[in-house]
């Protein structure tokens, strides 16, 4: 599809780069961009040929989240209508988190507010030396309301999450790496290509196994250990019947690279 505020590029081996494209507004989103994000992410989640999705931002930012100039309009629509509108962007982030394809955020500049929350919904975050994470909501009388509390605390713990959310703090690339929030860092201007290289590493592994691992790992953060082990057994029993498992085992014996078919 052709979008007004998004760019799509399909690379080799099932890798797609989705770029947020409102650079003059730090890739903050308005209602049209929210709709386009929902369409693009939904299409990616349903694409059987997709092996990895990279999300990036055009220009000097990853994303500043919701466009502050539209916040007054959102405040005027009423609490129930606001919650309905908020569910739209929540659905986008939840799909990113739930889709059984790895998603990499390529962050080369600021990821603030909702942009930070979008990055948190991804599986991996490649952060350039110019990258930084900011939670500014308290400065405009709000809290992070699209996963910035619930997902952030899982990644960096309650104490550090409070520093970012309640004190309006920020993290640079090295701090994010030390906290485990960044998967790896890279020079300024190289975030997308570093993310694509990471996607290539993921592409060497069995796609169904990678997707199942994502599903089980995400679920294990919200259930007790015994339920988690049951999910592991269930996932393993499904993968045991796949062509990819048989191909992987045979390739290992024959000391050759496997040919994955996602079947």
C-alpha positions in Angstrom: 0.0 0.0 0.0 0.9 3.7 -0.4 0.7 5.7 2.9 0.8 9.4 3.6 2.9 9.1 6.7 4.7 5.7 6.4 7.3 4.2 4.1 7.6 0.5 3.5 10.6 -1.3 2.0 10.8 -5.0 1.5 14.4 -6.3 1.8 15.8 -9.7 1.1 14.8 -12.8 3.0 11.5 -11.6 4.2 12.7 -8.5 6.0 10.5 -5.4 5.9 11.5 -1.9 7.0 8.5 0.3 8.1 9.5 3.9 8.5 7.5 6.5 10.4 7.5 9.5 8.0 6.6 12.8 9.6 10.1 14.0 10.1 9.2 17.7 10.4 7.1 16.7 13.5 9.6 14.2 14.9 7.4 11.4 13.6 4.7 12.2 16.1 1.4 10.8 15.0 -1.9 12.4 14.2 -5.2 10.5 13.6 -4.3 9.7 10.0 -0.9 8.3 10.9 -2.5 6.2 13.7 -4.9 4.7 11.2 -2.0 4.0 8.8 0.1 2.4 11.5 -2.8 0.1 12.3 -3.2 -0.9 8.7 0.6 -1.5 8.1 1.1 -3.5 11.3 -2.0 -5.6 10.8 -0.9 -6.4 7.2 2.6 -7.3 8.5 1.2 -9.6 11.2 -0.9 -11.4 8.6 1.8 -11.8 5.9 3.0 -15.4 5.8 6.2 -14.4 3.9 7.4 -11.9 6.5 10.3 -13.1 8.6 11.2 -9.9 10.5 9.8 -6.4 10.8 12.1 -3.4 11.4 10.4 -0.1 12.6 12.4 3.1 12.1 11.8 6.8 12.0 12.7 9.3 9.2 14.9 12.2 10.0 16.3 13.0 13.4 13.8 11.1 15.6 12.4 7.6 16.0 9.1 9.1 17.2 7.9 11.7 19.7 4.6 9.8 20.1 1.2 11.6 20.0 1.4 15.0 18.4 1.0 17.5 21.3 -1.0 19.8 19.0 -3.7 17.2 18.8 -4.0 16.6 22.5 -6.5 19.4 23.1 -8.8 17.8 20.5 -8.5 14.4 22.3 -9.3 16.0 25.6 -12.5 17.5 24.3 -14.0 14.3 23.0 -15.0 12.9 26.4 -13.5 10.2 28.6 -15.4 7.3 27.0 -14.6 8.4 23.4 -11.0 9.0 24.5 -10.6 5.5 25.8 -12.0 4.2 22.5 -9.5 6.2 20.6 -6.7 5.1 22.8 -7.6 1.5 22.2 -6.7 2.1 18.5 -3.0 2.8 19.2 -3.0 0.2 22.0 -4.1 -2.4 19.5 -1.2 -1.4 17.2 1.4 -1.9 20.0 -0.3 -5.1 21.2 -0.1 -6.5 17.7 3.6 -5.6 17.5 4.1 -7.4 20.8 1.9 -10.4 19.9 2.7 -11.1 16.2 4.7 -14.3 15.8 7.4 -12.5 13.9 10.3 -10.7 15.5 10.1 -6.9 15.5 13.1 -4.7 15.8 13.0 -1.0 16.6 15.8 1.0 14.9 16.2 4.1 17.1 18.4 6.9 15.7 17.3 9.9 17.7 14.7 10.5 20.3 12.0 8.0 21.3 9.7 10.0 23.5 6.3 9.3 25.1 4.3 7.1 22.7 7.4 6.6 20.6 9.2 5.1 23.6 6.1 3.0 24.2 6.2 1.7 20.6 9.8 0.8 21.0 8.9 -1.1 24.2 6.4 -3.2 22.3 9.1 -4.4 20.0 11.2 -7.5 20.7 14.6 -5.9 20.1 15.9 -2.3 20.1 18.9 -1.2 18.1 19.9 2.2 19.4 22.4 4.6 17.8 24.7 6.8 19.8 22.2 9.6 19.0 19.3 7.6 20.4 17.6 8.5 23.7 14.5 7.5 25.5 12.3 10.1 27.3 9.0 9.9 29.2 7.7 13.5 29.2 4.0 12.9 30.0 4.2 14.3 33.6 5.2 17.7 32.1 1.8 17.9 30.3 -0.3 16.5 33.2 -0.4 12.9 32.0 1.1 9.5 32.5 2.4 7.0 29.9 -0.8 5.4 28.9 0.1 3.0 26.1 2.3 0.5 27.8 4.9 3.0 29.2 4.1 1.9 32.7 3.2 -1.8 32.3 5.9 -2.7 29.8 8.6 -0.5 31.1 8.5 -1.9 34.6 9.0 -5.4 33.2 12.1 -4.4 31.4 14.0 -2.2 33.9 12.3 -2.8 37.2 10.1 -0.7 39.4 12.7 1.7 40.8 14.2 2.8 37.5 10.7 2.9 35.9 9.6 5.4 38.6 12.7 7.5 37.9 11.8 7.8 34.2 8.0 8.2 34.6 7.7 10.2 37.8 10.8 12.4 37.4 10.5 12.8 33.6 14.0 11.2 33.2 15.8 10.1 30.1 18.2 7.4 29.0 20.9 7.6 26.4 22.1 4.7 24.3 24.7 3.4 26.8 22.4 3.6 29.8 19.7 1.7 27.8 22.3 -0.9 27.0 23.3 -1.3 30.6 19.7 -1.7 31.7 19.0 -4.3 29.0 16.6 -2.0 27.2 18.8 -1.7 24.1 19.8 -5.0 22.4 22.9 -3.3 20.8 24.2 0.1 20.0 25.7 1.5 16.8 27.0 4.7 15.3 24.7 7.6 14.4 23.0 6.9 11.0 23.5 3.2 11.1 20.5 2.0 13.2 18.4 0.7 10.3 21.3 -1.2 8.7 22.3 -2.6 12.0 18.7 -3.7 12.7 18.5 -5.3 9.2 21.8 -7.2 10.0 20.2 -8.4 13.3 17.2 -9.5 11.3 19.5 -11.5 9.0 20.9 -13.3 12.1 17.4 -14.1 13.2 16.6 -15.3 9.6 19.2 -18.1 10.0 16.9 -19.7 12.6 13.7 -21.6 12.1 10.9 -19.1 11.7 8.2 -21.1 13.3 10.5 -21.8 16.3 11.3 -18.1 16.6 7.6 -17.2 16.5 6.7 -19.8 19.1 9.5 -18.7 21.3 8.2 -15.1 21.2 4.7 -16.2 22.0 5.7 -18.4 24.9 8.2 -15.9 26.4 5.7 -13.1 26.3 3.1 -15.2 27.9 5.4 -16.4 30.6 5.8 -12.8 31.9 2.2 -12.9 33.0 1.6 -16.4 34.3 3.0 -18.7 37.1 6.0 -21.0 36.5 3.9 -24.2 36.2 1.7 -22.6 33.5 4.8 -21.4 31.7 6.2 -25.0 31.6 2.9 -26.3 30.3 3.1 -23.7 27.5 6.6 -24.8 26.7 5.5 -28.4 26.4 2.6 -27.4 24.2 4.8 -25.3 22.0 7.4 -27.9 21.7 4.8 -30.6 20.8 3.6 -28.4 17.9 7.1 -27.7 16.6 8.1 -31.4 16.8 5.6 -32.1 14.0 6.9 -29.5 11.6 8.9 -29.9 8.4 11.3 -27.3 9.6 12.2 -29.4 12.7 12.9 -32.4 10.5 14.9 -30.3 8.2 16.9 -28.7 11.0 17.7 -32.0 12.6 18.8 -33.5 9.2 20.9 -30.5 8.4 22.6 -30.7 11.7 23.5 -34.4 11.1 24.7 -33.6 7.6 26.6 -30.6 8.7 25.0 -28.2 6.2 22.9 -25.0 6.5 19.1 -25.8 6.9 16.6 -24.6 4.3 13.6 -23.3 6.2 10.1 -23.3 4.7 8.0 -22.2 7.7 6.0 -25.4 7.5 
